[in-house]
Amino acid sequence: MPPNLKALREILPQLETARSLTRRPRRDTSRKSRIEALDALLDNGFEPGDLVELVGRRSCGRFSTLLRTLAAFTGRGEAAALVDLGDGLDPGVAASAGVDLSRLLWARPRHLKPALIATELLLNAGFSLVVLDLGSPPVPGGRGHEASWVRLARTAQKRQSVLLVSSPYRASGTTAQAIIEASQAQVRWRGSGGSGRSPKLLDALGVELRLAKAIGRGPMPPRTLEWRSSHGAL
């Protein structure tokens, strides 16, 4: 058994359930991401038990969207988990985005198969939100098998947890209740760059979100949002 999965299985029984991480009564039981454009496309937020896939290429604002969603859930006092196959999480940036790190479990597998196994374990542990980020292409291990995604979708439904899959291309097959496609709409820079001048840093990124699939819903117009950066990256 890979060391990271062995360690995860040793930790989970000690947690009892993800609900035990909550240190204050919940005041908001909604499943909104608090990202207006995303919540609108999902018909007022995530539905418990759904598998939602967010698809987009590098530098399209996909990871920033994940961080704000994690911030929304942990900010409500709920426990969330990030299975970070792309190893893209910077805890400092996550904290500045509003993520309560004391309510976040961070798993860092190196291959798709253990990432899928870890995701299923975390759903069964009772986390309100489990995010599986597949990183940038090529995804180590490919897109996985349809049976694996079906099992994850069924586990999320059984546990009434939200499973958010972030991928550079569609990976979950036919199992997702909704597929959101993210693309870069506009980029703004600050600083002029060049020798003897201030460096050119990313100031803001415009993102277009399009609903590519939603069970029981018809077509909807794309929505746009903007992520601003104080770190020169998004």
GIBELJO-V351395 format. One record per residue. N is the residue number from 1. RES is the residue in one small letter. PSI is psi in radians with two decimals (none if undefined). OMEGA is omega as a letter, one per 30 degrees, with the letter a starting at -180 (999 if undefined). BURIAL is I if it has 16 or more other C-alpha atoms within 10 Angstrom, else O. Layout:
N_RES_PSI_OMEGA_BURIAL, N_RES_PSI_OMEGA_BURIAL
This chain:
1_m_2.33_l_O, 2_p_2.51_a_O, 3_p_-0.68_a_O, 4_n_-0.64_l_I, 5_l_-0.65_l_I, 6_k_-0.77_l_O, 7_a_-0.69_a_O, 8_l_-0.74_l_O, 9_r_-0.48_l_O, 10_e_-0.56_a_O, 11_i_-0.72_a_O, 12_l_-0.76_l_O, 13_p_-0.51_l_O, 14_q_-0.45_l_O, 15_l_-0.33_a_O, 16_e_-1.28_l_O, 17_t_2.84_l_O, 18_a_-0.42_a_I, 19_r_-0.42_a_I, 20_s_-0.25_l_O, 21_l_-0.26_a_I, 22_t_2.24_a_O, 23_r_-0.03_l_O, 24_r_2.71_a_O, 25_p_2.53_l_O, 26_r_2.41_l_O, 27_r_-0.27_a_O, 28_d_1.94_a_O, 29_t_0.21_l_O, 30_s_2.90_l_O, 31_r_0.52_l_I, 32_k_2.58_l_I, 33_s_-0.20_a_I, 34_r_0.31_l_I, 35_i_1.85_a_O, 36_e_-0.78_a_O, 37_a_-0.74_a_I, 38_l_-0.78_a_I, 39_d_-0.61_l_O, 40_a_-0.73_l_O, 41_l_-0.52_a_I, 42_l_0.22_l_I, 43_d_1.06_l_O, 44_n_0.61_l_I, 45_g_-3.11_a_I, 46_f_2.60_l_I, 47_e_2.20_l_I, 48_p_2.31_a_I, 49_g_-0.09_a_I, 50_d_2.60_l_I, 51_l_2.06_l_I, 52_v_2.28_l_I, 53_e_2.24_l_I, 54_l_2.05_a_I, 55_v_2.35_l_I, 56_g_2.66_l_I, 57_r_3.09_l_I, 58_r_2.47_l_O, 59_s_0.63_l_I, 60_c_0.11_a_I, 61_g_0.18_a_I, 62_r_-0.80_a_I, 63_f_-0.61_l_I, 64_s_-0.65_l_I, 65_t_-0.70_l_I, 66_l_-0.78_a_I, 67_l_-0.74_a_I, 68_r_-0.57_l_I, 69_t_-0.76_l_I, 70_l_-0.68_l_I, 71_a_-0.69_a_I, 72_a_-0.78_a_I, 73_f_-0.87_a_I, 74_t_-0.51_l_I, 75_g_-0.38_l_I, 76_r_0.06_l_I, 77_g_0.24_a_I, 78_e_2.69_l_I, 79_a_2.38_a_I, 80_a_2.78_l_I, 81_a_2.48_l_I, 82_l_2.04_l_I, 83_v_1.82_a_I, 84_d_1.32_l_I, 85_l_-0.56_l_I, 86_g_-0.10_a_I, 87_d_0.81_a_I, 88_g_-0.06_a_O, 89_l_2.24_l_I, 90_d_1.95_a_O, 91_p_-0.63_l_O, 92_g_-0.77_l_O, 93_v_-0.70_l_I, 94_a_-0.76_l_I, 95_a_-0.71_l_O, 96_s_-0.41_l_O, 97_a_-0.07_l_I, 98_g_0.09_l_I, 99_v_2.24_l_I, 100_d_1.76_a_I, 101_l_-0.37_l_I, 102_s_-0.25_l_O, 103_r_0.27_a_I, 104_l_2.20_l_I, 105_l_2.25_a_I, 106_w_1.97_l_I, 107_a_2.44_a_I, 108_r_1.18_l_I, 109_p_2.88_a_I, 110_r_0.00_a_I, 111_h_2.69_a_O, 112_l_-0.76_a_I, 113_k_-0.89_l_I, 114_p_-0.47_l_I, 115_a_-0.73_l_I, 116_l_-0.69_l_I, 117_i_-0.78_l_O, 118_a_-0.69_l_I, 119_t_-0.76_l_I, 120_e_-0.71_l_I, 121_l_-0.72_a_I, 122_l_-0.64_l_I, 123_l_-0.77_l_I, 124_n_-0.41_l_I, 125_a_-0.23_l_I, 126_g_0.28_l_I, 127_f_2.41_l_I, 128_s_-0.65_a_I, 129_l_2.24_l_I, 130_v_2.15_l_I, 131_v_2.22_l_I, 132_l_1.90_l_I, 133_d_2.09_a_I, 134_l_0.00_l_I, 135_g_-2.52_a_I, 136_s_2.73_l_I, 137_p_2.63_f_O, 138_p_2.40_l_O, 139_v_2.18_a_I, 140_p_1.95_a_I, 141_g_0.03_l_O, 142_g_-2.59_a_O, 143_r_-0.02_a_I, 144_g_3.05_a_I, 145_h_2.61_a_O, 146_e_-0.67_a_O, 147_a_-0.62_l_O, 148_s_-0.75_l_I, 149_w_-0.64_l_I, 150_v_-0.75_l_I, 151_r_-0.71_l_O, 152_l_-0.75_l_I, 153_a_-0.72_l_I, 154_r_-0.66_l_I, 155_t_-0.74_l_I, 156_a_-0.73_l_I, 157_q_-0.75_a_I, 158_k_-0.74_a_O, 159_r_-0.11_a_I, 160_q_0.71_l_I, 161_s_2.74_l_I, 162_v_2.22_l_I, 163_l_1.99_l_I, 164_l_2.03_a_I, 165_v_2.21_l_I, 166_s_2.14_a_I, 167_s_2.61_l_I, 168_p_-0.30_l_I, 169_y_2.86_a_I, 170_r_2.26_a_I, 171_a_-0.45_a_I, 172_s_0.10_l_I, 173_g_-2.28_a_O, 174_t_0.13_a_O, 175_t_-0.35_a_I, 176_a_2.38_l_I, 177_q_-0.50_l_I, 178_a_2.49_l_I, 179_i_2.15_l_I, 180_i_2.21_l_I, 181_e_2.23_a_I, 182_a_2.42_l_I, 183_s_2.68_a_I, 184_q_2.19_a_I, 185_a_-0.66_a_O, 186_q_2.54_l_O, 187_v_2.33_l_O, 188_r_2.39_a_O, 189_w_2.72_l_O, 190_r_2.58_a_O, 191_g_2.60_a_O, 192_s_-0.31_a_O, 193_g_3.12_l_O, 194_g_2.92_a_O, 195_s_2.27_l_O, 196_g_0.08_l_O, 197_r_2.97_a_O, 198_s_2.56_a_O, 199_p_2.68_l_O, 200_k_1.97_a_O, 201_l_2.63_l_I, 202_l_2.20_a_I, 203_d_-0.76_a_I, 204_a_2.61_l_I, 205_l_2.14_l_I, 206_g_2.34_a_I, 207_v_2.34_l_I, 208_e_2.23_l_I, 209_l_2.26_a_I, 210_r_2.34_l_I, 211_l_1.85_a_I, 212_a_-0.43_a_I, 213_k_2.42_l_I, 214_a_2.06_a_I, 215_i_2.18_l_O, 216_g_0.13_a_O, 217_r_2.56_l_O, 218_g_-3.06_a_O, 219_p_2.60_l_O, 220_m_2.63_l_O, 221_p_2.61_l_O, 222_p_2.71_l_I, 223_r_2.61_a_I, 224_t_2.66_l_I, 225_l_2.94_a_I, 226_e_2.32_l_I, 227_w_2.21_l_O, 228_r_2.59_a_O, 229_s_2.36_l_O, 230_s_0.12_a_O, 231_h_-0.05_a_O, 232_g_0.15_l_O, 233_a_2.70_l_O, 234_l_none_999_I
